[in-house]
Amino acid sequence: MALSASDVQTVYSLLSDAISPDASVRSPAESALSQCERRPGFCSCLLEIIVTRDLACRDDIRLLASVFFKNCVRRLWRQRVISNDEKAHIRKKLLLGIREESSQIALHLADLISKIARMDYPKEWPELFSFLAQQLQSADILTSHRVFMVLFRTLKELSTKRLSADQRTFSEIAALLFDYSWSLWKSDVQTILQSFSSLALPDPSNSLREHQSSLLLTCERWLFCTKIIRQLIISGNASDATSAQEVRSVKEVCPMLLSAIQSFLPYCISFIGQPELLDFIKRSCVKLMKVLAALQSRHPYSFGDNNVLPAILDFCLNKIINPGQTVPSFDEFLIHCMVLIKSILECKEYKPSLTGRVINGSGDSLEQRKKSISTAVVDMIAAVLPNERVVLLCNILIRRYFIYTSNDLHEWFQNSESFHHEQDMLQWSEKLRPCAEALYIVLFENYRPLLAPVVVSILKEAMSGSPPSESEISPAMLLKDAAYSAAGHVYYELSAYLNFNDWFNGSLSVELSNNHPNLLVIHRKIALILGQWVSEIKGDTRKSVYHALIRLLQDNDIAVRLAACRSLCYLVQDSNSSEQDFFDLLSTCWNMCFKLVEDVQELDSKVQVLNLISLLTEHLGEKITQFAGQLANFFRKMWEESVGESLLQIQLLEALRNFVCSLGYQSSVCYNMLIPILQKGINVDNLDALNLLEDSILLWEAVLSHATSIVPQLLNLFPSLVAIIEKSFDHLQCFPLEAPPLMSGVLQKLILLCLSGEDDRNPSRTAVRTSSGAILARLLVMNTNYLGHLASDPALTMALRQAGLSINQNILLCLVDLWVDKIDNTTFIQRKTYASALSIILTLRVPEIIDKLDEILSVCTTVILGGPEDTSQEDSSADATSSSWRNNESLSYYNGVPSKELRRRQIKDSDPIKQLSLQSMLRDNLNACAAFLGESSFHEAMSRMHPSAFAQLQLALKMA
């Protein structure tokens, strides 16, 4: 039964009880609210509570109502549980309630509007942006702040839609909103700077301090406006990297953004005692730098204008070379200055073109325009960054930003294992030193002939200033560490200027013989260098390096040992690796690895050591036999100790697979260790089955491939195969035509999963629903009649009711909503499967399909015009999968492709979805749809399409 306005107080009471600390009160209320979710009018009651601001309505209950409301919209909006009239009421009421004083509730409301806009704009909600544009002109600061919050959330949501019609719609929104937003941005920044100027006076007036809260609200509104302008320019214009067409707004906006940064920075000193204002300034400067970097990346040619690029590049360089006193402890700002310089220096659009000019070609061709702009940008960069400044920047990066600080050393000495991983795993753009190193690498690549002698000179200077016998952690030693870092990062470019054998024998090996505890800084860096310069380690030096790394594995410092472990991995993987050079050290290496696994605490450390053990077993092949017992005991012990740590057990399963492949037909000697592990790994009732099953099956395959006979221990594993097929949907992606009726129970579960609708902000859940939808779409294409039968099965209706899913329309129409909604999350083959299924839906004599014709054709058109499949990722992953088998199996080759890989590719190429012509299918199915609906109804529905979308459809159909 539907809820009405008279039920608002009842819903309010249930919400009040739902936050009661008394479980006897809370539980029945939560259950009652859950039962109300699918009743018409429930969302309207919640919204009435949210927008009511009188004293009788508590903010905590309003906040809870907004959470319930948002969840209902995510799950039910597309399922027609909410009537069209109620939806229209909700949309209107939401817009009228934008001026919300509670920031938390306002955020939920903005999020709600954005989610509904993604589904309903522009077809059901055409007035959304015109209303918001009117509200922007409000003199009330809170109202305009909330409008900008809604705009930002909504634009961000719509910008992620990838259909061509959606991108056209976004461009229209950008044209509507940009001018006013930009005008308000300029007005607000002037207001903010004038207020800052007055507040920075030695004795600001009381009236200024009293209006500081209003100023902060204006500041936050301005920040939202900044984000909106970024979104409008980025997503509202096609990238000029393709067309080389000028994006006017980039040239207009960028100089003003730079001017705002320059105006804000001096106030970092003035507002040290005012944390709110100082926080705003720092956030603003960082945000403006991020916007500049985003605009440069999206529209490189427009950014390369003479009035834009030189001034911004010069400013960033000055801040890095001479930060001065305006940016105290402001590393984040310096990071983004480095990010922008790096982006400019490595931008491929700014590289000189290597293509020649076509004889008698148009002087205004696309390639000529690109070449002209890139030539001009090269000249600009050379003017701002002459050779002297390049050398200065290189010196500054190495001598200032590469140096370990006292805080760095303190963190190292406190916990060397955590320090190692922080340095090793850190994203380069998160901390100042890794960011400086990333900029240095790009700088060196661009100016190698100029900088190679400079780096070698710094290296020699640092080595002479800190001799191998030094034992104090002095500035000279830290400079040597920084110089070693510089030489390690560009080993591939520096090898022509620095002989590694001479460097190792003359200095590095001597420093490794100094066992003073303070040498751990240099020892760790040498361990890393030996891995970086692996391609230059040749001849007798390689054996000396092996010995050096094995000694470093025995160091007292965990960070040094882990660095040595990683470099050993690189040496073992290197094509010049010699088994003979390393074989004599294997026994010691195994023992050191086993001990290191016991000594470390963190998962990443154990995985790193396990990776080395796995590589060694793979590399040694049949020679591993004499160590089989030792390794089997290690693997058994580690598996038992890693219960509950699925990530570590996944690495163990991979190592075991390499171990089995290396042992070959002698792998049966380890069955006592392997079989119990396999039994747990392939048990679908195991708590970690979701994480371990795939790798366990791969290990099982390896064991069977190298078994001389199927012994009872192996035979006893096969009953698990039935349970695996019943539980795992991954095995259903390709199935014969007669298979679906045999798996009706599993397919019903797939439909329940697809219609649950609970995947918002959960990428893994979204991926599962997307893949499940692809399986059902494939079933519709391959066996249309069966899916129709399954969708009308009373057992499915009962299962939906038991799951709390009340479906008021044809289940096939619900699947149409899913396929349209999830098209942006699909792979190429899934996209084509979705589009093929949507095309077939047109022929199924479902009258309501006429309401979805526009969306269906938009998806099909986008897929057809989207171009051929990109198989590079697929091929690379297949190569990675097969690489571990190449040295351990006798594989036949066909044109350089292993036979196992060839079979895999043949299976993929024979996929019916891959072979069918979507263009021909769509044309035929449109004709069938027109015959079923009647020519007049069909043409009326087609006439409602946007003219440009209809033109795209005509283009797609002519491609057949």
N, C-alpha and C positions, 0 to 999 in steps of 0.2 A: 504494500500500500504506500502511496506517495506521501511524503512529508510536506507540510505547509508552514505558513508563517506562525501559526499557533503552536508549532512544535519547536520553535527556536529555544524557548526556555528549557524544554526537556533536554535538548541536545546540549545546552549550556551546562545543565546540571550533570549530565554524563561526563562532559569534559572536566568539570570540577572534581568529580569523583575519580576520574582517571589519573589525576596527579596526587591523589591522597597517599600518604605514607602507609596507610592501613591496607594491607593486601586484601582483606575481606571486603573492603569497599572498592578498591581499585580494580580487581580482577573482573567482577561482574560488569563494571562500567566499560572496561576495555572490550569485553565480549559483545556488549550491546552496541557499542560504536562500530565494531567490525561488522555486525549484522546489518547496520544501517547503511553501510557504504554503497550498496547497490540499490538502495531505495530511491526512486525519483524524489527530488527536492532536498536531499541530504546536503549536497554541495551548496545549495542556496541558503540553507540554514547556517552552515558554517561561515559562509561569506557575510551573512547578516551579523554574526557574532564578531567577525574580524573587523568590520568597518564601524561597529558601534563603539563610541569613545566616551560614553558617560561613566560616572563614578561607579555605577553598579556592575560594570563589565571589567574584570581584572585583566591586566596586560598578560599575565602568565597563561591565562585561559585563552585569550585571543591568539597568543603565540602558538599554543597547542592546536587551536582550530586551524591556523594557517598551515601547520605541518600536515594535519589530516587532509586538508583541502588539496594541498599540493600532491600528496600521494594519490588521492582519488583522481585528480586530473591526469596524472601520469598513467594510471592503470586503466581508466574507464573512458576517457574522452573519445577515443576512436571506436569504442565498442558499442556506441549508441545506447548505453545504459542511461546516459543523460540526454534528455530530449532536446531537439533543436531550439524550442522556445526557452528552455531553461538555460541552454548555452548562451543564447542571445542576451538573456537577463544577466547572466554572470559576466559576460564581456562588458556590458554597459556599466554594471555596478563596480567592476574592478577599476575602470578608468575614473569613475567618480570618487573612488577611495584612494587615489594616488597620494594625496597630501596626508601621509601617515607620520605621526610624530615619533613613534617608536622605531628606531633604526632597524631593529631585528625584524619586526613585522613588515616594515617597508621593503626590506631585502627579500623576504618571502613573497610579497606581493609582486615585486619586480620579476622574480624568478617565475612566478605563476604566469604573468602576462607573456613572458618570453616563450614559455612552453606552449601556451595556447596559440600564440602567434605563429610558431613553427608549423602547427597543424592547420590553422584556420586562415592565416593571411596569405594572399589577398582575397581569396574566394568568399569566405564567410565573414571576414572582418576588414572590409576595404577602408573603413574610416579610421583605422588605428593610428596611422602616422599623421594624418591631417589633424586629428584631435591633439596628438602629442605636440605637433608643431605649434598649434595655437596656445597650448599651455606653457610652452617655452617662454612666451612673451609676458608671462605673469610677473608682476613687480614683487611678489612675495618670494623671498629667497628659498624658503623651505619647499614651496611648491616646485620651483624650477629645479632645485636640487633633486627632488624625488623624480621629476620627469626625466632628468638626465640619467638617473640611476636606471629607470625603466628602459630608456632608449639604449643605454649601453648594453644591458642584459639582452634585450631583444635583438639588437643588431649583431651581437656576438653569436646568438643562437642561429639567426637566419644566415649568417655568413658561412656556416658550416654545411649548408645545403649545396649539393653539387650538380643537380639537374640544371640544364641550360636555361629552362624557363625560370627557375628560382634565382639564378645568377642575374638574369635580365631584370627581374623584379627588384633585386638588391640595388642594381645600378639606378633604377628609377627612384628608389628611396634616397640614395646618396644625392641625387640631383635636387630632391625636395629639401633636404635637411642641411646640406653643407654650408650654404651661404650664411644662413642665420646662425648656425653653430659657430662658425668661424668668426663672425662679427661679435658674438657674445664672448668668445674666448679672448679676443683682443681687448674688449672693454673690461672684462674681469681682471686680466693681467695688469692693466693700468691701475685699476682700483686697488688691487693687492699691493702693488709696488708703492703706491702713494701711502697706503696705511703702514707698510713696513718702514718707509722713510720716517714717518712721524713716530712710530713706536721705537725706532732705533735712537731717537734723541736722548740726551743724558737724563732728562726728566720729562717723560711723556705725560700728557694731561690725563686726568682721571677718566674723562669721557672716552678717550681712546681705549683705555683698559677695560672699561665697562662694555664697549662694543666689540671686544675681542672674540666673544663666542659667535657673533654674527659674521665677523671676518673669517673665522675658521670654517663656517658653513659655506661662505663664498669660495674659500680656498678648495674645499672638497668638491663643490660644484664645478669649479674650474678644472680640477683633475679629471672628473667624469667627462667633461667637455673635451679634454685632451684625448682621452681614450676613444671617444666617439669619433673625433676628427681622424684619428689614426685608422679606425675601422672603416670609415667612409672612403678614405683615399685608398686603403689597401684592397678592400673587397668590392668597392664600388667602381673600380677601373681595372680593365684587363692590364696585365703586366706589360710595361713598355719594352721589356726584354725581347718580346716576340715581334711587336709591330714597330718599335722605335718611334712611336707616336708620342708627342709631348703630353705629359699629364700636368696641366697648368697648376693644379693645386699644390703639387710638390714644390714647384718653384716659388709659389707664394708663401707656403707654410714654413718651409725649412729655415729660411733666414730669421723668421720671427721666433721660431723655437730656440735657435741659437742665441738670439738676443735675450730671450727670457732666462736662459741658463746663466748667461753672463751677468744679468741683473740680479739674479737670486743668490749666486755664490757668495758675494761679499757679506751677506747677512748671516752666513754661518758663524762668523765671529761675533756679530752684534747680538745674536739671540742664543748664545751659549747658556744663559740663565733662564731661558724660556723654552722648556723641552717641547711643548706642542708646536710652536712655530718652527723650531729647529728641525723637528721631525718632518714637518710639511715641506720645508725647503729641501731637505735631503731626498725625500720621496719624489718631489717634483723634478729635481735635477736628474735623478736616475731615470724617471719615467720619460722625460724629454729626450734623453740620450737613447733610450730604447726605441722611442718613436722614430728618431732620426735613422737609427740602424735598420729598423723595419722598412722605412720608406726607401732607403738605399738598396736594400735587398730586393724589394718588390718592383721598384721603378728605377733601375740603375741609370738609364739614359737621361731621364728627367733630372735625377739627382746630380748628374755630371755637368750641370749647367755652370757657367763661369761665376754666377752670383751665389751658388750654393756650395759646391764641393770644396773649392780652395779655402774659404773662410772656416768651414767646419773642420776640415782636415788640419789646418794650421792651429786652430783652437785646441783640438785634442792632443796634438803633438806638444804644444806648449804646456798643457796640464801634466803630461807624462814626464817631460824633461825637467820642468820646473814647477811643481805643484804649488809652491809658495805657501802662504799662511791662510789662504782663503778656504782651504779644504782640510781642516784638521781631522785626522782619523776617519777619512772618508774614502776608504778603499773601494767601496762599491762603485762610486762615481768613476774612479780611475780605471776600474775593470771595464766599464762600458765605453770609456774613451778608447781603450785598447781594442775592444771588440769591434768598434766602428772602423778604426784604422786597419785592422786585420781584414775586415770585410771589403774595404776599398782596395787594398793591395792584392787580394786574391780574386777579385771580381773578374770573371771571364769576359764580361762585356767590355771591360776596360783594357783587355789585352790587344796588342796589335794584330790585325787580321792577317792570316797567311794566305787568303784566297786572292787570286788575281782578278782583274776587271774583265768583264765580257766585252769583246770587240763589238762596236756598234750598239752596245747595250744602253739602256736608259740612264741618263745621268742622275736621275732621282730614284734609282732603284732602292729597294729595302736594304740590300747589302751595302750599297754605297752610303746610305744614311748612317747605318751602324758604324761603318768604317770611319766616316767623317767624325762622328761623335767620339768614338774610342780614341782616335788620333788626338783630338782636342783634349780629352781627359788625360791622356799620357803626358801631354805638354803641361797641363795644370799640375799634375802630381810631381813632375820633375821640377817645376818652379817652386812648389811648396816644400819639396823634399829633395834638395840638391845633395850631392855626394857628401858634403861636409856634415849635413844634418843627419844623413843616413848613418854615418860612422858614429856620430854623437849619440843617436838613439840606440844603436847597438851596444855601445859602451854603457849607457845608462841602464839598459835592461839587464845586462850581465852584472854590473858592479853594484847596482842598487836593488833591483827587484828579484834577482836570483838568490841573494844572500839569505841564509837562514837567520831569523830573528831570535832574540832571547826567548820569546814565547814558544817558537818552534822547537828549540832545543829542550825547553822545559817539558813540553808535551812528549817529546821523544824519550827523555829520561824517565818520565813518569810511567809511560806505557808504550814501549817500543813497538809492540805488535799493532796496536791501534794506530800509531803514528804511520807505520808502513802502509797500512791500507788506506789511510786518509790521503797520503801522498800518491798512492798507486791508483786508487779508484776514483779520485776526485774529478768531477767535470771541470774542464779547463776554464770555463767561464764563471766558476763559483768563487774562486779565491784569487788573490792578486798574483802570487808567484806562478801558478800554472797558466794563468792568462798571459802573463809577461812571456813565459816560455813559448806559448802558442804564437804570440805576435812575433817573437824573435825568429821562429822557424820560417814563418811566411816572409819576413823581412830578408832572411838569408837566402831563401829560394829566389827572391826577386833581384837580389844584388850580390849574387855569389862571388863573381870575380873581385868585387870591391871589398866584401866583408870577410872572405876566407883568410887573407893575410892578417886582418885585424883580429880575428878570433884566435888564430895561431899565436899572434903576438901577445894577446892577453893571457893565453894558456902558458906560454913560456915565462912571462912576467910573474904569474901567480906561482908557478913551480919553483922559480928561483927565490921568491919571497918566502916560501914555506917548504924547506927541504924535507926529504923523506924521514929524517930522524926527528923532526919536530913532534912534540908530545902535548903541547898546549893548544886548546881550542881558541885560537887567536883570530883576529880579523884577517890575517894573512891566510890562515888555514881555511876559513870560510870563503875567502875569495877564490882559493884554489878549488874548493868544492863547486863553486858557481861556474868557474872556468871549465871544470870537468863536465858539468851539466851542459854547458854551451857546446862543447865538443861532442858530447854524446847525442844531443838532439839532432845534429846535422851531419851525422857520420857519413851518410850516403853522398853528401856534397863535399865534405871536408877530406875525404880519403885521398883525393888527388894532391892535397897540400900537406898531409900529415901521415907519415909512415907508422902504421900501428905496431909493427914488430919492434921498431926502435923505441917507440913510446912505452910499450909494455916491458921490454927487457931493461930499458934504461931508467925507468921511473916507477911504473905501476907495480911491478913485481917486488921492487925494493920496498915500497911503502907497505905492501902486504906482509912483508917479513917483520915489520915493526908491530909488535904485539901490545903496545900500550893501549889501555882502555879508551883513551880519548881519540884514538885513530879510527874509532867506529864510524865517524862521520865520513872519512875518506874511504874506509873499507866498503861501506855500503855503496858509495858512489862508484867505486871501481867495479863492484859486483854488477851494478846496472850497466856500466859502460861495456863490460865484457859481453853482455847480451845484445847491446845496441850495435856494436862493431863486429858482430859475428861473421858477416860476409867477408871481412878483411883478415880474419884469424886463419892463417894457413900454415902449412908445413909443420915444423917442429914446435912452433909457438902454440899450436892448437892443443898439443898434449900438455904443455905447461899451463895453459889456461884451464884445462880440465882439472889438473891438480890444484890450481889456485881456488877454483870454485868449490871443490870438495873440502879444502881447508876452511873456506868461509862458511860452509855448512856446519862446521864444528865451532863457530864463533859463539861467544857468550851472549851476544845481542840478537834478539829475535828478528829485528828489522834487517840486520845484515844477513842472517841465515835465509830469510824469505826472499831477499833480493837475489842471493846466490841461487836459490831454487828456481826462480823465474828465469834467470839467465841460462841455467842448465837446460831448461826446456827449449830455449831458442837454439842452443848449440846442438841438441839432439835432433831437432827438426831441420836443421840446416842441411842443404844438399851436399855440402862438403864434409858432413859428419862421417867419422871413421869409427866403426865398431871396435876395431882392434886397439885404437888409441884409448878407448874408454873401458874396454872389457875388463882389464886388470883392476880397475877402480870400482867395479860394480858392487862387489861385496861390501866395501866401505860405504858406498853411496846408498845401498839399500838400508844399512843399519842407521845411517844419518837421517834418512827420510823417515824411517819408523820412529826414531827418537824425536824428530821434529814434530810429527803428528801428536805424540804424547805431550810435548811441551807447550804447544800452542793451545789457545782457548777459543778463538773465533772460527766460525764456520768458513769464512773466506780463506783463512790460513790452511785449514785442513784440505779444502778443495784444491788449493794451489799445489800443495805437496802431492796430493793424490793425482793431480794432472801430470806431474813429472813421472810418477810411478807408472801411470797408464802409458805415457809416451815411450818410456823405456821398454816396457813389455811389448809394445807394438813394434818398436824399432828393432829389437833383438831377434824377433821371429823364433825359430826353433831353438836358438841358443838359450832361450829362457828356461829350458827344461831342467837344467841343474839347479835352478833357484825356485822350482815349482813348489816344493814343500814349504820353503820359507815364506813365499808370497801367499800361498793358500792359508797358512796360519794367520798372516797379517790381515788378509781380507776377511776371514771369519771373525777375528777379534773386532775389527773395525765395524763390521756390520752389526754385531751384537751391541757395541757401544753407541751406535748411531740410531738406535730405535727412536722414532719420533722426529728425527731430523731428515725429512724427505729430500731436501735439496742435496744433502751430503750423500744420501743413499742413491740418488740418481747418478751422481758422479761415480760412486762405487760400481753401479751396474754397468756404466760405460767402460770403466777400467777392467771389470771382469770380462766384458765382451772382447776387449783387446787381448786379455790374458788367454781366453779360450781360443781365439783365432791364432795366436802365436803358438800355443801348444799343439794345435791341429788335431790329428787323430790320437794324440797322447792325452787329450784333455780329460779322458775318463778317469785319470788318476786323481782328479780333483772333484769327482762327483759327490763325495761325502760333504764337501764344503758347498758346492754349487746347488745341489738339489734342494736343500732346506731354504736357501735364499730364493730360489725360483718359486717354491711352493708359496712363500709369503708374498712374493712380488706379483704373482698372477692370480692371487685370491681376491676376487672382486668384493668380498666382505671385509677385507682388511681396511683399517681406518685410513691408510695412506694409498689406497688403491688408485685414486684419481691421479696422484702424482707419479706413482711407480709403475703403473700398468704398461705404458707404452715401452719404456726402457726394459722392463722385464720380458716383454714379448720379443724384443730385439735380441736380448741375451738368450732366450729360449731358442730362437731361430739359429743363433750362432752355435749353441750346444748341439742342436740336431744336425746342422750342416757338417759338423766335425765328429759326429758319432760314428764309430765303426759298425755298430749295430744298435737296434732299439732295445735296450735292456729294460727290465721291469721298472726300474726307478724312473726312467723317462716315460714309459707307457702310462704310469700312474698319474702323470701330469695332464693327460688329455681331457679328462672330464671337466677341467677348468675352462676349456675352450668354449663349451656351450654357454656357460655363465657369462663369459666375456662378451660373446656375440649378443646375448640378450641385454646386457647392461650398457655396452658402449655404442654410441651412435656413430663413431668415427668409421666403423666398418660398413656403414650403410650408404656411403656416398655413391658407390657404383654397385648396382645389383641387377640381376637378370629380371626379365619381365615377369617371370612366374614367382619371384621371391616375395613381393609385398604381402600377399595373402597369408604367407607363413609367419609373418612378423606383425600381425595386426595389433597385438598388445603393445609392442614397442612403438609402433607408429602412432597409436593413440596417445602414448606418453609424450611423443614429440608435439602433437597438436596442443596438448595441455600446456606444455612448456612455451610454445609460441604465443598462446593466447593469454598467458599469465600477465604479461605487460610490466613486469617488475624488474627493469634493467637500467633505469635512469641513473647516470653517474656511476655505473658499475661496468667497466670495460669488459671484464671477463663474462659477465652475464649477457651483455650485448653481443659478444662474440658467439656465445652458445646459442642464443635465439636466432642470430643471423645464420649460423650453420644449420640449425634445425629447420629454419625456413627454406634454406636451399635444398635440403633433402626432400621436403614436402613438395617444393616446386619441381624438382626432378621427377618425383613420383607422378605429378600431374601431367608432365610432358610425356613420360614413358608409359604410363598406365592410367590414362585419364578416367576411365570408367571406375577403376578400383578406388581412386581417391574420392570420387563422387559418392560411391557406395559407403566408404568409410566415414565421410563427413555426415551422412544421414543415418548412421548406425545408432540405434537407441542406446547401445552400451556406451558410446562416446558421450551422448547427452547426459547419461547418468554419471559418468566419470567427471564431466564438467561441473555438474551440480555438487558432487561430493567435494570437489576442489574449491567450491565457493565462487565459481565463474558462471554468471548468468548471461548467456548469449541470446540477444533478442533479434538476431538476424542470421542469414545463411552463413554457415561456418566458412564457406569458400570466400565470402565477402570479407570476413574477418582476416583471412589469410591475405587477401588483396591489400588490406590496410597495412599488414605487417610487411609485405614485400615492397610496397611503396615507401614505407617509413624507414626500412633498413637498407635501402639500396645504396646509401652513402657509405655503409660499413662493409661492403662486399668486396671480394676479390673479382678478377675479371670473369672467371668461369661461373662464379656465383651470380654475378650481374646478368650474364647471358641467360642463366637458368631462370632467374627471377623474371626477366623480360619475356622469355619464351612462355613461362607459365601464365603471365598476365595476358599475353596474346591469346593463349588457348581459352582463358576465362571468357573472352569475348564471344566464344561459340557455344557456351554452355546453357543458353536460354534462361539466364537469370535476369529478369526485367530490371532489377535495381542496379545492374551493371552500368546502365546509362548515366547514373549519377557519378560514376567513377571513371568515365571514358577519358576525360581530360588528363587525369593523373596517370592512367595506364598508358596512354599514348605518349605522354611526356617521358616516362621511364623508357619505353621501347625506343623512342627517337634518340634519346641520349645514349643508349647502349649501342645502337646502330652507328651513330655518327662518332662514337667514341674511339673508333679505330681498332686495329687488330690487337690480339693478346700480346702482352709483354712477358716473354718466357724467361727472361734473364734470371729473375729471382728463383723461379722454379728450377731452372737448370743448375744454378749455383748450389742450391740446397741439395739437389740430387747428387752433385759432384761431391759435396761434403759428406753425404751419407755413404757414398760408395768408396771414398778414399781409404777408409780404414780396412777395406777388404782387399785392396789391390796387391798388397805385399803378402797376403796370407792365403789367398785362394788362387787356384789355377783358372784364370778367366780367359775366355776367347774374346777376341776383339773384332769389331767391324767398323772400319773407318775411324779407328782410335777410340771407339766407345765400348766399354766393357759390356759383355753380353747381358749381365744382370741389369745394368742400366738401360741397355737397349730394350729389354723386355718391359721395363717400367715405362719407357717412353712410348712403346707401341701400345700399351694399355691406355695411356693418357690420350694418345692420338686417335684411338678408336672410340673414344667417348662420343656417344650420339649427340650430346649437347654441343660438343665442339664442331661436329660435322654439319649440323643443320643450318639452314639459311634463315636467319631471323627476319630479314627483309621480306622474303617470299612468304613466310609463314604469316607475318603481320598483314600483308596485303590480302591474302586469301581469307584470313580470319575477320578482317574488317568487312569484306564482302558478305561473309556468313552472318556477321552481326547485323549488317544493314538489312539483310533478307529477313532475319528474325524480328527485329524491332520495327521494321517498316521504313520505307525510304524517307517519309516526312519526319518521323521521330529521330531517325539517325542523323539526317542533315541538320535538324534543329540542334541536336547535341553537339555536332561538329562545329556549328556556327558559333557556339559559346567559347571555343578555343581562342586564345590570344592570336592575333594575326601572325606574329613572328613565330609562335609555336606551330601554327598550321603550316607556315612556309617551311619550317624545319622538318615537319612530318613529310611534306611533299618531296623534299630533298632526299630524305632517308628512303622513301619508297622507290625513288628513281634509281637508287644505287643498286637495286637487285639485278 
